[in-house]
Amino acid sequence: MDIIKSGIIGLTIGDALGVPVEFSSRQKRENDPVVGMRAYGTHNQPKGTWSDDSSMTFALMDSLKDGVDYFDIMDRFAAWVWEDLYTATGKRFDIGRNVYEALKRYKNQHQNPITCGGNKEHDNGNGSLMRILPAVFYTMQEKYGTIQEKITLIHQISSLTHAHRRSLMGCGIYAQVVWKLIEEKDSDLLKAVQAGITEAFRYYEKEPEFIGTVKLYEKIRDAEELKNRPKKEISGSGYVIDTLEAALWSLLTTSSYRECVLAAVNLGEDTDTVGAVAGSLAGIWYGMEQIPKEWIEEIARKEWIFDLCEKFEKSLNLEGNQK
Ligand SMILES: [Mg+2]
C-alpha cells in the first residue's frame, strides 16, 4: 500500500517547499521561482521544515490508527499547539485562525469536539482540507460500505476545526478525487480527476442543504475546462475553494510530481498549503518512485514519518482494495 506513503510524503514535501516562501506574491515567484528545497525565508526555518499542514496530518493519522475518537484527535491537535508535539523541529511556528479558535473552544471552554469548528462564512480557510487525507484513507476500509458513510466521516473530521458547508464540501470533493486517483490508476489523469469530481457533485446535488454550496464549486466541475484555465485566473489564497481549485489545476496542467508541486508553490500566497494539497494528489497519482529522492532526503524527521505511515497502514483493514 504505497499509496499511503506516497500521499503523505507527497503532502509533506509540498508543504516544506512552500514554507520558506509563504505569503509571497505571484510576481515574486515568477521572478524567483522555487525549484527545490530552500532554507529560512518567511518563517526562518531550516531546509526541509514542514508546517501545520503536515503536523495536523500526522496528528490525525496517529489518532486514527486506533480508530475514530474525536476527543483523541482534538487532544493530539492540542498537543501540537501547546506542547509542540508533531512538529518538524520541536517548535511550532504557525497556525491558522480557524484551527486556533476551534482548539481554544475545546481546551479552554471544554466544548464537545464536534461542535468546536467554526461554521460561519468567514470560517472557510483551507485548514481542514490540508489535513483530511488520513481520514480519506481511513474510509477506504470495507466497514465504510456506502458513500454516505464515507462522506459523513470526512465531514465530521473536517468539522472539528471547519464546520461550514463550504469546507465540508471541499473535503468531500478532495476525498472523491483521491479515491478515484487510486481506483483508476491505470486510466488517464484527466479522466480519473473528472470521475472524482463528477461523483462528488452527484452526491452533493442530492443533499438539499448543499445546493448553494454546489453553485460556488461550479468552477471546478469540468476538469478539462479547469485544465485549460489560464494561470492568472487561479488564486493561491488560503480560501478553501481557491486552494482546491489551485491544487487540481496544478495537478492537471503538469505531468510529473515535481512539476505539479512546483507549479502549486509558485502560484504564491498560501504556498505551503496549496503545495501540500497538490503534493498529496500528485504523490498518490505518480507514486513513490516519482517523488524526487533528494527531496525525500531533505524533509525533517523523515524516518519518523515513514514509521508513522507504516503503523497507520498496518492498523487499517484495506484487504480487497486495489492496492
Ligand atoms: Mg502551513
Boltz pocket constraint, residues with backbone or C-beta under 6 A from the ligand:
constraints:
  - pocket:
      binder: B
      contacts: [[A, 51], [A, 52], [A, 53], [A, 94], [A, 272], [A, 273]]
      max_distance: 6.0
